[in-house]
Amino acid sequence: MNTQNHRLTVVIFGSTGNLTGDKLLPALESILNDPLVGGDLTIVAVGRRDLDDSSYYDLMSGHLKTESLKDKIIYIKADVGQPDGLSGLGRFLSERGLEDTEIIYYCATPPSFFETISRQLYEYKLAETDRKSTRLNSSHTDISRMPSSA
Ligand SMILES: NC(=O)c1ccc[n+]([C@@H]2O[C@H](COP(=O)([O-])OP(=O)(O)OC[C@H]3O[C@@H](n4cnc5c(N)ncnc54)[C@H](OP(=O)(O)O)[C@@H]3O)[C@@H](O)[C@H]2O)c1
């Protein structure tokens, strides 16, 4: 893989939870300098709380060893518990120039939300099959086999 222009976006649903704080963010911190990540990582934290980039980082920074993720994390308020909760995610990614990056969607929510999340990724065309690469993962299983909207 050519890592020079490799841009990776990790979108985390359930970004305010224990799994994100205890495992996901520390794991991403630890691989930040890995050539496969390529130094161009953006973490999109999706949560229902009224936070912004700065207050989200403050909330989670106690889980991190360094400040290396500080300018890599952006927060979007979106409620995955609502049927249309992710309707603004595509525009958010596009406004930040992330729509053409490799995207990993990670479900760090209770499993009861996996269906509504994957359905919305399909409905809002956030996981188009002609994208460079899109994956959907969760703490329970790899659920990347998503319905095709092509
Ligand atoms: N913690 C671990 O180390 C670990 C390890 C392996 C697997 N898991 C699995 O990972 C999943 C998450 O575990 P966790 O420990 O991180 O749980 P948690 O601390 O309760 O966090 C759950 C996340 O989901 C969000 N959420 C919960 N109910 C919601 C609702 N009705 N609407 C919108 N968002 C909602 C929470 O948002 P709010 O903060 O706004 O409530 C939070 O961000 C679980 O399925 C668990 O079995 C966890």
The ligand as an SDF file (V2000), in Angstrom:
LIG
                    3D

 48 52  0  0  0  0  0  0  0  0999 V2000
  -16.1570   -1.5260   27.7690 N   0  0  0  0  0  0  0  0  0  0  0  0
  -15.4140   -2.4770   27.2250 C   0  0  0  0  0  0  0  0  0  0  0  0
  -14.2040   -2.6140   27.4960 O   0  0  0  0  0  0  0  0  0  0  0  0
  -16.0110   -3.4430   26.2250 C   0  0  0  0  0  0  0  0  0  0  0  0
  -15.2370   -4.5350   25.7870 C   0  0  0  0  0  0  0  0  0  0  0  0
  -15.7590   -5.3880   24.8180 C   0  0  0  0  0  0  0  0  0  0  0  0
  -17.0470   -5.1710   24.3190 C   0  0  0  0  0  0  0  0  0  0  0  0
  -17.7730   -4.1240   24.7930 N   0  0  0  0  0  0  0  0  0  0  0  0
  -19.1130   -3.8980   24.1880 C   0  0  0  0  0  0  0  0  0  0  0  0
  -19.1000   -2.6030   23.5930 O   0  0  0  0  0  0  0  0  0  0  0  0
  -20.3920   -2.0110   23.6760 C   0  0  0  0  0  0  0  0  0  0  0  0
  -20.2820   -0.6730   24.3980 C   0  0  0  0  0  0  0  0  0  0  0  0
  -19.8300   -0.9210   25.7280 O   0  0  0  0  0  0  0  0  0  0  0  0
  -19.3860    0.2510   26.7000 P   0  0  0  0  0  0  0  0  0  0  0  0
  -18.8050   -0.4030   27.8740 O   0  0  0  0  0  0  0  0  0  0  0  0
  -18.5890    1.2590   25.9750 O   0  0  0  0  0  0  0  0  0  0  0  0
  -20.8310    0.8660   27.0750 O   0  0  0  0  0  0  0  0  0  0  0  0
  -21.1320    2.3210   27.6230 P   0  0  0  0  0  0  0  0  0  0  0  0
  -19.9950    2.8350   28.4280 O   0  0  0  0  0  0  0  0  0  0  0  0
  -22.4830    2.2300   28.2680 O   0  0  0  0  0  0  0  0  0  0  0  0
  -21.2110    3.2250   26.2970 O   0  0  0  0  0  0  0  0  0  0  0  0
  -22.2440    3.0380   25.3590 C   0  0  0  0  0  0  0  0  0  0  0  0
  -22.1870    4.1270   24.2940 C   0  0  0  0  0  0  0  0  0  0  0  0
  -23.3990    4.0450   23.5480 O   0  0  0  0  0  0  0  0  0  0  0  0
  -24.1320    5.2720   23.6920 C   0  0  0  0  0  0  0  0  0  0  0  0
  -25.5550    5.0040   23.9000 N   0  0  0  0  0  0  0  0  0  0  0  0
  -26.1060    4.1980   24.8340 C   0  0  0  0  0  0  0  0  0  0  0  0
  -27.4370    4.2620   24.7670 N   0  0  0  0  0  0  0  0  0  0  0  0
  -27.7430    5.1480   23.7760 C   0  0  0  0  0  0  0  0  0  0  0  0
  -28.9720    5.6540   23.2380 C   0  0  0  0  0  0  0  0  0  0  0  0
  -30.1770    5.2530   23.7060 N   0  0  0  0  0  0  0  0  0  0  0  0
  -28.9150    6.5280   22.2400 N   0  0  0  0  0  0  0  0  0  0  0  0
  -27.7200    6.9580   21.7500 C   0  0  0  0  0  0  0  0  0  0  0  0
  -26.5080    6.5210   22.2280 N   0  0  0  0  0  0  0  0  0  0  0  0
  -26.5300    5.6220   23.2320 C   0  0  0  0  0  0  0  0  0  0  0  0
  -23.5950    5.9220   24.9400 C   0  0  0  0  0  0  0  0  0  0  0  0
  -23.8210    7.3240   24.8660 O   0  0  0  0  0  0  0  0  0  0  0  0
  -23.9990    8.2050   26.1960 P   0  0  0  0  0  0  0  0  0  0  0  0
  -22.6090    8.3480   26.7560 O   0  0  0  0  0  0  0  0  0  0  0  0
  -24.5860    9.4770   25.7040 O   0  0  0  0  0  0  0  0  0  0  0  0
  -24.9040    7.4490   27.1150 O   0  0  0  0  0  0  0  0  0  0  0  0
  -22.1360    5.5500   24.8830 C   0  0  0  0  0  0  0  0  0  0  0  0
  -21.4150    6.3920   24.0040 O   0  0  0  0  0  0  0  0  0  0  0  0
  -21.2700   -3.0050   24.4510 C   0  0  0  0  0  0  0  0  0  0  0  0
  -21.9890   -3.7440   23.5050 O   0  0  0  0  0  0  0  0  0  0  0  0
  -20.2750   -3.8780   25.1800 C   0  0  0  0  0  0  0  0  0  0  0  0
  -20.7680   -5.1830   25.3830 O   0  0  0  0  0  0  0  0  0  0  0  0
  -17.2840   -3.2570   25.7200 C   0  0  0  0  0  0  0  0  0  0  0  0
  1  2  1  0
  2  3  2  0
  2  4  1  0
  4  5  1  0
  4 48  2  0
  5  6  2  0
  6  7  1  0
  7  8  2  0
  8  9  1  0
  8 48  1  0
  9 10  1  0
  9 46  1  0
 10 11  1  0
 11 12  1  0
 11 44  1  0
 12 13  1  0
 13 14  1  0
 14 15  2  0
 14 16  1  0
 14 17  1  0
 17 18  1  0
 18 19  2  0
 18 20  1  0
 18 21  1  0
 21 22  1  0
 22 23  1  0
 23 24  1  0
 23 42  1  0
 24 25  1  0
 25 26  1  0
 25 36  1  0
 26 27  1  0
 26 35  1  0
 27 28  2  0
 28 29  1  0
 29 30  1  0
 29 35  2  0
 30 31  1  0
 30 32  2  0
 32 33  1  0
 33 34  2  0
 34 35  1  0
 36 37  1  0
 36 42  1  0
 37 38  1  0
 38 39  2  0
 38 40  1  0
 38 41  1  0
 42 43  1  0
 44 45  1  0
 44 46  1  0
 46 47  1  0
M  CHG  2   8   1  16  -1
M  END
$$$$
